[in-house]
Amino acid sequence: MTAHNVVEPNSDDRPLAIEARGLVKDFDGTRAVDGVDISVPEGAIYGILGPNGAGKTTTLRMLLGIIDPDDGVRRVFGHDRPHDIGRLIGYLPEERGLYPAMKSVEAIAFMGALRGLPLAEGRKRGLELLERHDLGYAADRQIRQLSKGMAQTVQLLGTLVHRPRLVVLDEPFSGLDAINQGKLEGMIRNLADDGVTVIFSTHVIHHAERLCEGVAIIAGGKVPYAGSVEAARDRIPAQVRLETRMREGAWTNALPDDARREGDFFYFSLPETGVEPLLKRLIEGEAGILSLSIERAGLHDAFVAIAGEAAARQLEADASGYGSGDAS
Amino acid sequence: MSAHDQATIDANPRLSRTQAAWVIARRDFIAVLFSRAFLFFLIGPLFPVLVGGLAGSIGKSVSTQAVTVEVGLAMSEQDNTAMLNAAKTLRPQLGGAVPALARIAEAEGVADFDVGAYLDGSQGKFATIVTGSTQAPKLIGTEGQVKRWKGPVELIAGTANSASPTSFPSSTSQLVASSAASERSSRIRTAQASQMVLFLLTMLLGGMVLSNLAEEKGNKIIEILAAALPMDAVFMGKLFAMLGVSFVGIAVWGAFGWGFWAVAEDAIVTVTQTNYRDLPGPAVGWPMFMTLAILYFSMAYLLLGSLFLTIGGMASTVREVQTMSMPVTMMQLMVFFVAAFTLTPGGAWMEPYAIAFPLSSPFAMLARAAMEESLWAHAAALGYQAVWVGLLVKGGSLLFRKRVMKSGGGGHGKKRRSWFGKGRSGAPAQESSIEPAE
């Protein structure tokens, strides 16, 4: 088994919805996933964050039992074989798939039936869900007659119709406009409020930062970090932004070594001793403080620090094509 | 659904394989049955039958006309009349052996009628022409035609001369249903016909399965199915859906065929050169035989279908599926020939092998049902074939998961050897419909 950079502890008492240890997957001699460890507590919203090609989808497919790992173990609600608890899981794949000739409500009912929901109940719930999402008028329309966004919503509703306890969404925001991305974020929060575990992959940091309790950062098939978003952000010292009236002076010697000037501002990491001793020396040196702010590191900064500049740049490039539906 | 039902789901979170297969089968069955393409599929095979029937009808008409005037008479008026009367006398006893005779109008009253010129000029439709007298008839025509009609003409002429009896004693007859010697040989016809029908049906209907996974792969739905259900249940559901569709097709074609038979029995018999009413009863009796035929068709369909589903599932594109259809048809033909060979006099030794080989087993066993009375062998064979269906479905679904879904060896550090070696372990990812997204 490959050595893992981070083994994420389950920091709270909640049972684990998903637990993976040392997952490995090779495709035609190329290692796509290399020793992934993930622990997702029940009821959490968990993000798998990484650029395209990092191994996110492969990891999710292994967790769901679509493919088997070449090495390592996975457990979903304590079961080694995810199909054994198929009725408890909802899955929205990255590449959306629906039968074009099916009516919307039938598509939702069929997806529910795949998870053990009786067809009649699936139709009833499907209608309710469509109504709730302002798509009631499209219930009897064939999928091929729907816009891409509508079809995507129908598929998402089909993923949820059987009221799963675990929802796995692969790049769920891909192809959605800003309004629908906001709606989807709301849906994910509602699911978590109802105690549903949600795990989704994304290459847009903001979604993960806004929604997730925990993230796994994945790059090059490895998971250099898996844990809470807060802990990831705490890995980077807070950044101080200082604006002074004076540009030069002896007081500059008081600034930390990593201080850099950009325009009217100095930027540097928050000293371990805190900001108070620094402030005292700046005042004594008559720097003429105009403003001073302490900014906590964002997930993006954490990602750069953890996964490296190259992965971060790729992530940004992937995200720039976001919303066009060209997620992969 | 009540909270109790939801609790039941939570308590029993796994869909059984039968339930899973049923979900797939129901969707596929309805989707295929209510598609416009299926309508064309249904009426497709009816066109050749219709054309065949019409051709047979026309052929019969042409054939009838062709034999109406066969042998021309260019004798004296008195001899012509005597020949015609003699033919009329003989026909009830000899039937088709007595040629149709007709006077040649051009020869009447012409003493030196040039028969050779008449035939050279292709006037009339006579195979041969009789001149001379009833005492000394002379046949003029090509060597083959003269040889063919010499005997019948001499018999007619002899009868015309009253040299042979003009009245015949009527015989009595006693019919028996069968004789031990003839029973087996006559049942072979039933066995052959049933094998042929079984082959035609599986060939017509089995091909549908080949492209059955194409839609799911093209629409990426396979990912959802694979996440929700075991792949062997998906395979099984698809197979049974197509079997159900096939039964609908057979029912429609059967109803049409029954109606067609009612209005065009003669044409069908002429075209196929088989009087189906005369087909001897199978050894197990018609009701049991028909039941076994349905069961063996199901088994043949499921066995071939599981193979086709796997082969079709491996294809990356529709074009590949189409390309595969020819070798697949050839394979079906070979299976049929193997089974059919067992019915030939020299092929009996092969029967056990044909029964043991799963793909030819239903064909061989159906023939056996026509020939042998015992039933226990059918129960055993059906069980044996069902086991093979299960094995082929399991193997096919594993292969599909491994090569198309790119699934691995199941983890836990097990190293497994690829069937085809590393270099041939699957199509390049970019060519596969289901490829690792990352």
Interface residues (C-beta under 8 A of the other chain):
Chain A: M1 L23 K25 D26 F27 D28 G29 A32 N52 G53 A54 G55 K56 T57 T58 R61 L64 G65 I66 I67 D68 P69 D70 D71 G72 V73 R74 F77 H83 D84 I85 G86 R87 L88 I89 Y91 P93 E94 E95 R96 G97 L98 Y99 P100 A101 M102 F110 M111 A113 L114 R115 G116 L117 P118 E121 R125 H162 R163 R165 D170 S328
Chain B: M1 D5 Q6 I9 D10 N12 P13 R14 L15 Q19 A20 V23 R27 A31 S35 E215 E216 N219 K220 I221 I222 E223 I224 L225 A226 A227 A228 L229 P230 R401 M405 K406 S407 G408 G409 G410 G411 H412 G413 K422 S425 G426 P428 A429 P436 A437 E438
